[in-house]
Amino acid sequence: MSIGLGLTVTLRVRIGAHDAHYAGELVDGARILGLFGDVATELLIRLDGDEGLFRAYEAVEFLAPVRAGDYIEATGVITKVGNTSRTMAFEARKVVANVRDPALSPSAADAFAEPVVVCRAIGTCVVPKDLQRRPRLVLPALSSPGPELVAKLPEPRPIITPPPNVIVTPPESPLVLTAAIVGAEVTRAHTPYLPITAQELADEAARCRDAGAAVIHLHVRNADGSASQSSELFGEAIARIREKTDVIIQTSTGGAVGMSVEERLGPLACKPEMATLNCGTINFGDDIFVNTRPDIRAIARRIREAGSIAELECYEVGHIHEAIALLKEGLIGEPLHFQFVLGVPGAIMPSEAVIQFMRSQIPAGATWAVAAVGRHQRPMTELAIKLGGHARVGLEDNIYLEKGVLAEGSAPLVARAAAYAKSLGREVVDPDRARVLLGITTAAA
């Protein structure tokens, strides 16, 4: 572990009227980047005893407007330390804003219970070796640091996004992104961007492929929008998708709550490359998603008979152990691919501690991914990417791009995850490379 990783600095400033550059007292985005520059300078002073130089931004994302009178909290964290370079992640949050309501006083303002993220960025600074006034120290690999070394360590601070104590040096392993484009629960009443017909599913699958998805997690719907596991509907959707793109198609055998096991197995008649295998019963909101041990084994056999690779959906830690039991019984083969499904009401909730523990339980050589529900999707996706896992995003699990802003399909969610991964140096793989990583040897259905 290099000294300086995780070192964090936060500045809070009030944006003045002189900062307003556009109509409506809107502030130029360069003002926020200037705050990031000040944060970076303090980080370098605390780490190296020198102001250093800001070399470049690798990524900048403006997420919400900033106006005169807003209070902005800008935070930076060192994520990588080289010989002379220091990579940093920045986030700016709006914590106070004027109300701007004609019915109220012009001086009326609110402090936000939940800060609004207005900008994120990743940048690199440089401090020449001859200007580094503090030596770069490396902790002993197998022993605890002595008191002299501890005294030189920076004060521990939380990582800003995602939660504290994450691995901040991004792994170099390639990333497989899955798009869950429809699901069984979301309806057109929730979002008009939900694809339902076979052609709509194919069009969205192609958009997600272009955005960076290698796998399409597939459900189908009846003409009235209700959930279906009809082999005919799956066959039509798969054929349309195959006409447009080369993605791995992963069909659901979970279907919808309340379906019989035999009904849920309908899509296996299409012999998909992958199929989900739910590894245990859970409370699913106010319902119960039933997967008895005999049923799990029956579904595993049918997946194997179809020549498909099982994706092991785990809503609880015990589901991982059940999947390992299936391997020992010869019902599934290696390599294993686990999907940690987090945030379903009634099942395990998302956190870094949960992900770290769940991944500690899987066998060597297995791959893992995170599918988080609702508002948890973005932070848990980014955390999985940082920790070297894979990720699933899409309208099945989350319909919003930002708070209150509907995603116009699953492709924008895929594109955002892919951009984040690339900013950390992780390769987002295409379907052919994903097939190798996931151990898929069958021809595309």
ZAMARGU-4260 file (C-alpha; in steps of 0.2 Angstrom, whole numbers, plus 5000, padded with zeros to 4 digits):
<rodrens>
0) 5000/5000/5000 | 5008/5017/4995 | 5007/5031/5007 | 4994/5044/5002 | 4981/5032/4995
5) 4964/5037/5002 | 4971/5054/5008 | 4956/5066/5007 | 4953/5085/5007 | 4936/5094/5007
10) 4933/5113/5004 | 4917/5122/5007 | 4914/5138/4998 | 4899/5150/4994 | 4897/5154/4976
15) 4896/5173/4974 | 4886/5184/4962 | 4902/5188/4953 | 4904/5170/4949 | 4888/5170/4939
20) 4891/5169/4920 | 4875/5165/4912 | 4856/5169/4913 | 4848/5164/4928 | 4863/5167/4939
25) 4870/5151/4932 | 4889/5148/4936 | 4902/5142/4923 | 4907/5124/4926 | 4925/5130/4925
30) 4922/5137/4943 | 4919/5120/4950 | 4935/5114/4941 | 4944/5128/4949 | 4938/5121/4966
35) 4945/5104/4961 | 4962/5113/4957 | 4962/5120/4975 | 4958/5103/4983 | 4972/5095/4972
40) 4984/5108/4978 | 4980/5105/4996 | 4982/5086/4994 | 4999/5088/4986 | 5005/5099/5000
45) 4999/5087/5013 | 5007/5072/5004 | 5022/5080/4996 | 5025/5097/5004 | 5024/5105/4987
50) 5010/5112/4977 | 5014/5102/4962 | 5006/5104/4945 | 4989/5099/4938 | 4993/5089/4922
55) 4976/5084/4915 | 4958/5078/4918 | 4954/5061/4912 | 4936/5063/4915 | 4924/5077/4919
60) 4905/5074/4922 | 4893/5089/4926 | 4878/5083/4934 | 4867/5098/4941 | 4867/5117/4939
65) 4876/5128/4951 | 4870/5146/4954 | 4875/5161/4963 | 4872/5159/4982 | 4875/5140/4982
70) 4886/5132/4995 | 4898/5120/4987 | 4907/5106/4996 | 4922/5100/4985 | 4931/5084/4990
75) 4946/5075/4982 | 4954/5059/4986 | 4971/5052/4980 | 4967/5035/4972 | 4984/5031/4965
80) 5002/5036/4968 | 5016/5034/4956 | 5034/5040/4956 | 5029/5058/4952 | 5010/5057/4947
85) 4996/5057/4959 | 4979/5052/4952 | 4964/5059/4961 | 4945/5058/4961 | 4934/5073/4964
90) 4916/5076/4969 | 4907/5093/4971 | 4891/5093/4981 | 4878/5107/4983 | 4874/5108/5001
95) 4864/5125/5002 | 4855/5134/4989 | 4843/5149/4988 | 4825/5145/4986 | 4821/5157/4972
100) 4803/5157/4975 | 4794/5173/4970 | 4782/5170/4985 | 4796/5170/4997 | 4810/5183/5002
105) 4824/5184/4990 | 4836/5179/5004 | 4826/5163/5007 | 4838/5148/5007 | 4838/5129/5011
110) 4851/5117/5018 | 4849/5100/5009 | 4846/5085/5020 | 4854/5075/5005 | 4868/5085/4996
115) 4866/5086/4977 | 4881/5080/4967 | 4885/5093/4954 | 4901/5087/4947 | 4913/5072/4947
120) 4930/5071/4939 | 4946/5061/4939 | 4963/5070/4936 | 4981/5068/4937 | 4994/5079/4946
125) 5013/5079/4945 | 5026/5083/4958 | 5044/5081/4952 | 5055/5070/4962 | 5067/5084/4967
130) 5052/5094/4974 | 5045/5080/4985 | 5049/5084/5003 | 5042/5068/5010 | 5049/5051/5005
135) 5037/5038/4997 | 5036/5024/5010 | 5029/5007/5007 | 5021/4997/5021 | 5029/4980/5025
140) 5019/4966/5016 | 5018/4954/5031 | 5021/4964/5047 | 5013/4979/5055 | 5021/4996/5054
145) 5031/5002/5069 | 5027/5018/5078 | 5039/5028/5068 | 5030/5024/5052 | 5013/5025/5059
150) 5017/5043/5064 | 5021/5047/5046 | 5005/5040/5039 | 4991/5053/5034 | 4976/5053/5045
155) 4963/5040/5038 | 4949/5048/5029 | 4934/5041/5020 | 4933/5038/5002 | 4920/5049/4995
160) 4912/5038/4982 | 4909/5024/4984 | 4909/5021/5003 | 4924/5020/5015 | 4938/5008/5014
165) 4936/5002/4996 | 4951/4996/4986 | 4956/5013/4977 | 4968/5006/4965 | 4958/4999/4951
170) 4961/4981/4946 | 4967/4978/4928 | 4955/4964/4925 | 4943/4966/4910 | 4925/4970/4914
175) 4909/4962/4908 | 4894/4973/4908 | 4876/4965/4908 | 4861/4975/4903 | 4844/4970/4911
180) 4833/4978/4899 | 4815/4974/4904 | 4813/4962/4919 | 4796/4956/4926 | 4791/4970/4938
185) 4793/4987/4929 | 4779/4993/4918 | 4776/5006/4906 | 4767/5015/4920 | 4783/5017/4928
190) 4793/5022/4913 | 4788/5024/4895 | 4805/5019/4889 | 4803/5000/4894 | 4804/4989/4879
195) 4790/4976/4877 | 4789/4969/4859 | 4802/4958/4851 | 4808/4972/4840 | 4809/4984/4854
200) 4819/4972/4864 | 4831/4969/4849 | 4833/4988/4847 | 4837/4991/4865 | 4849/4976/4865
205) 4859/4983/4850 | 4859/5000/4859 | 4866/4992/4875 | 4879/4983/4865 | 4885/4999/4857
210) 4886/5007/4874 | 4897/4993/4881 | 4886/4978/4886 | 4892/4961/4882 | 4877/4952/4890
215) 4859/4955/4889 | 4849/4948/4903 | 4832/4944/4895 | 4814/4943/4901 | 4799/4944/4889
220) 4782/4951/4890 | 4764/4947/4883 | 4756/4960/4872 | 4747/4968/4887 | 4764/4970/4895
225) 4762/4957/4908 | 4777/4945/4912 | 4778/4929/4902 | 4790/4914/4901 | 4783/4908/4885
230) 4796/4899/4874 | 4788/4906/4858 | 4790/4924/4864 | 4808/4921/4870 | 4812/4913/4853
235) 4805/4928/4844 | 4815/4940/4854 | 4831/4930/4853 | 4829/4929/4834 | 4826/4948/4833
240) 4841/4951/4844 | 4852/4939/4834 | 4848/4949/4818 | 4855/4965/4826 | 4869/4961/4837
245) 4881/4948/4844 | 4878/4950/4863 | 4877/4935/4874 | 4859/4932/4878 | 4856/4926/4896
250) 4838/4921/4899 | 4829/4922/4916 | 4822/4906/4924 | 4816/4917/4938 | 4802/4923/4928
255) 4790/4932/4940 | 4785/4929/4958 | 4771/4916/4958 | 4775/4907/4942 | 4777/4888/4943
260) 4794/4880/4941 | 4789/4872/4924 | 4782/4889/4918 | 4799/4897/4923 | 4809/4885/4913
265) 4800/4890/4896 | 4815/4899/4889 | 4827/4885/4890 | 4818/4877/4875 | 4828/4891/4865
270) 4845/4884/4872 | 4852/4901/4877 | 4870/4903/4880 | 4867/4908/4898 | 4852/4906/4910
275) 4850/4912/4928 | 4849/4900/4942 | 4841/4908/4958 | 4850/4899/4973 | 4837/4901/4987
280) 4820/4908/4993 | 4819/4926/4999 | 4806/4938/5004 | 4803/4949/4988 | 4795/4965/4994
285) 4778/4959/5001 | 4779/4943/4991 | 4789/4927/4993 | 4801/4921/4979 | 4801/4903/4981
290) 4816/4892/4976 | 4816/4876/4986 | 4831/4865/4986 | 4823/4852/4976 | 4817/4865/4963
295) 4834/4873/4962 | 4842/4856/4958 | 4828/4853/4945 | 4832/4869/4937 | 4850/4867/4937
300) 4848/4850/4928 | 4837/4858/4915 | 4850/4872/4912 | 4864/4859/4910 | 4853/4849/4898
305) 4850/4865/4887 | 4869/4867/4886 | 4868/4884/4895 | 4879/4891/4907 | 4871/4895/4924
310) 4873/4912/4931 | 4871/4910/4950 | 4859/4923/4957 | 4863/4926/4976 | 4851/4937/4986
315) 4859/4931/5002 | 4876/4924/5008 | 4868/4907/5011 | 4864/4906/4992 | 4883/4906/4988
320) 4885/4891/4999 | 4870/4882/4990 | 4878/4886/4973 | 4894/4878/4979 | 4884/4863/4985
325) 4877/4861/4967 | 4895/4861/4960 | 4900/4847/4972 | 4884/4837/4967 | 4889/4839/4949
330) 4874/4849/4944 | 4884/4864/4938 | 4901/4866/4931 | 4916/4877/4932 | 4920/4891/4930
335) 4906/4898/4941 | 4899/4915/4939 | 4890/4923/4954 | 4878/4938/4953 | 4876/4947/4970
340) 4858/4954/4969 | 4858/4968/4982 | 4844/4979/4988 | 4828/4969/4986 | 4817/4973/5000
345) 4817/4958/5012 | 4834/4952/5006 | 4852/4957/5009 | 4855/4976/5008 | 4870/4984/4998
350) 4886/4990/5006 | 4904/4987/5004 | 4905/4976/5019 | 4892/4965/5011 | 4901/4964/4994
355) 4918/4961/5002 | 4911/4946/5013 | 4901/4939/4998 | 4916/4939/4987 | 4926/4931/5000
360) 4915/4916/5000 | 4916/4911/4982 | 4928/4898/4976 | 4945/4902/4968 | 4943/4905/4949
365) 4925/4910/4950 | 4919/4927/4943 | 4906/4938/4952 | 4896/4953/4948 | 4884/4965/4957
370) 4866/4969/4952 | 4859/4983/4964 | 4841/4989/4964 | 4835/5007/4963 | 4845/5021/4970
375) 4859/5008/4975 | 4863/5004/4957 | 4875/5017/4953 | 4886/5017/4969 | 4886/4998/4970
380) 4890/4996/4951 | 4905/5008/4954 | 4911/4999/4969 | 4910/4982/4960 | 4920/4990/4946
385) 4933/4997/4959 | 4934/4980/4967 | 4938/4970/4951 | 4920/4963/4949 | 4908/4964/4935
390) 4891/4973/4935 | 4873/4973/4929 | 4863/4988/4926 | 4847/4992/4917 | 4828/4996/4918
395) 4824/4980/4927 | 4833/4985/4942 | 4833/5004/4941 | 4823/5016/4930 | 4832/5032/4934
400) 4848/5040/4927 | 4848/5053/4941 | 4836/5057/4955 | 4820/5061/4947 | 4827/5059/4929
405) 4821/5044/4920 | 4834/5034/4910 | 4829/5034/4892 | 4831/5015/4891 | 4845/5004/4898
410) 4858/5010/4886 | 4862/5026/4895 | 4865/5016/4911 | 4877/5005/4902 | 4886/5019/4894
415) 4888/5028/4911 | 4895/5012/4919 | 4907/5009/4904 | 4913/5027/4905 | 4917/5025/4924
420) 4926/5009/4921 | 4937/5016/4907 | 4941/5031/4918 | 4949/5019/4930 | 4958/5010/4917
425) 4947/4994/4916 | 4944/4987/4899 | 4926/4985/4895 | 4925/4969/4884 | 4915/4964/4869
430) 4904/4948/4869 | 4917/4937/4861 | 4929/4941/4875 | 4916/4939/4888 | 4912/4922/4881
435) 4930/4917/4885 | 4930/4925/4902 | 4913/4916/4907 | 4918/4899/4899 | 4905/4899/4886
440) 4909/4887/4872 | 4892/4884/4864 | 4887/4893/4848 | 4875/4908/4850 | 4857/4902/4850
</rodrens>
